[in-house]
């Protein structure tokens, strides 16, 4: 999965991140990444729970709604 990356590669990446963002911004960056991860995890859990619950069957009424014709007609034949 890491394709030959070693500990030195990780140290170089961390040094570059430190240089780009600076020491003052790293805690805020880590906090925002943590919040995003928690939000993503919560949304994934909600989607999973939603998939597990069966969808309610649509209710049918004895009278048509507004704008619905009382008698359904067949479409005209195609010539």
C-alpha positions as CSV (number, residue, x, y, z in Angstrom):
1,X,0.0,0.0,0.0
2,X,2.8,2.4,0.8
3,X,4.9,1.3,-2.2
4,X,8.3,1.4,-0.5
5,X,7.9,4.5,1.6
6,X,10.1,4.6,4.7
7,X,10.2,6.6,7.9
8,X,12.5,9.1,6.2
9,X,9.8,9.9,3.7
10,X,7.3,10.5,6.4
11,X,9.7,12.9,8.2
12,X,10.3,14.8,5.0
13,X,6.6,15.1,4.4
14,X,6.0,16.3,8.0
15,X,8.8,18.9,7.6
16,X,7.3,20.2,4.4
17,X,3.9,20.5,6.0
18,X,5.5,22.4,8.9
19,X,7.2,24.8,6.6
20,X,4.0,25.4,4.5
21,X,1.6,25.9,7.3
22,X,3.8,27.1,10.2
23,X,3.8,25.9,13.8
24,X,1.0,28.4,14.8
25,X,-1.5,27.1,12.3
26,X,-0.9,23.3,12.8
27,X,-3.3,22.9,15.8
28,X,-6.1,24.7,14.0
29,X,-5.5,22.6,10.9
30,X,-5.5,19.4,13.0
31,X,-8.7,20.5,14.7
32,X,-10.5,21.2,11.4
33,X,-9.4,17.8,10.0
34,X,-10.7,16.1,13.1
35,X,-14.1,17.8,12.9
36,X,-14.3,17.0,9.2
37,X,-13.5,13.3,9.9
38,X,-16.2,13.2,12.7
39,X,-18.7,14.8,10.4
40,X,-17.9,12.4,7.6
41,X,-18.2,9.4,9.9
42,X,-21.5,10.6,11.2
43,X,-22.9,11.1,7.7
44,X,-21.8,7.7,6.7
45,X,-23.4,6.1,9.7
46,X,-26.6,8.0,9.0
47,X,-26.6,6.8,5.4
48,X,-26.0,3.2,6.5
49,X,-28.9,3.4,9.0
50,X,-31.1,4.9,6.3
51,X,-30.3,2.1,4.0
52,X,-31.1,-0.5,6.6
53,X,-34.6,0.9,7.4
54,X,-37.2,-0.2,4.8
55,X,-38.9,2.6,2.8
56,X,-42.5,3.3,3.6
57,X,-44.9,2.2,0.9
58,X,-46.7,5.1,-0.7
59,X,-50.2,5.6,0.5
60,X,-53.0,5.5,-2.1
61,X,-56.1,7.6,-1.7
62,X,-59.5,6.9,-3.2
63,X,-59.7,10.4,-4.7
64,X,-57.3,11.9,-7.1
65,X,-55.1,14.9,-6.0
66,X,-55.3,18.3,-7.6
67,X,-54.3,18.4,-11.2
68,X,-54.7,14.6,-11.5
69,X,-57.3,13.4,-14.0
70,X,-60.1,11.4,-12.5
71,X,-59.7,8.7,-15.2
72,X,-56.4,7.7,-16.6
73,X,-56.4,7.3,-20.3
74,X,-54.1,5.3,-22.6
75,X,-51.5,7.2,-24.5
76,X,-52.4,7.9,-28.1
77,X,-51.1,5.3,-30.6
78,X,-47.8,6.0,-32.4
79,X,-48.1,6.0,-36.2
